[in-house]
Amino acid sequence: MGQQGTLGLYNFFGFWGFGVIVGYVLCFHEGWGLQGLWSGIVAGVFLTRCAPCESAPGARHSIAWCKTPTLDRS
């Protein structure tokens, strides 16, 4: 909980800072066309997915479910 800002930065830089730029280079400068654009975007999404796991080992399992807030329906 409380990691939205950090993960938002991962998403922004992984997709826009890496994926779109690599896709642009592959598409227009390397002559791959649309396949290059999609390859870059997929690489950016893959990088975004792997980055939090590498920077914080065990981050996927760090949610303390017993401490998460619940709705009081009284």
Summary of the structure (lengths in Angstrom):
residues: 74
radius of gyration: 17.4
end to end distance: 24.9
largest distance: 62.3
contacts: 180
relative contact order: 0.15
helix: 73%
strand: 0%
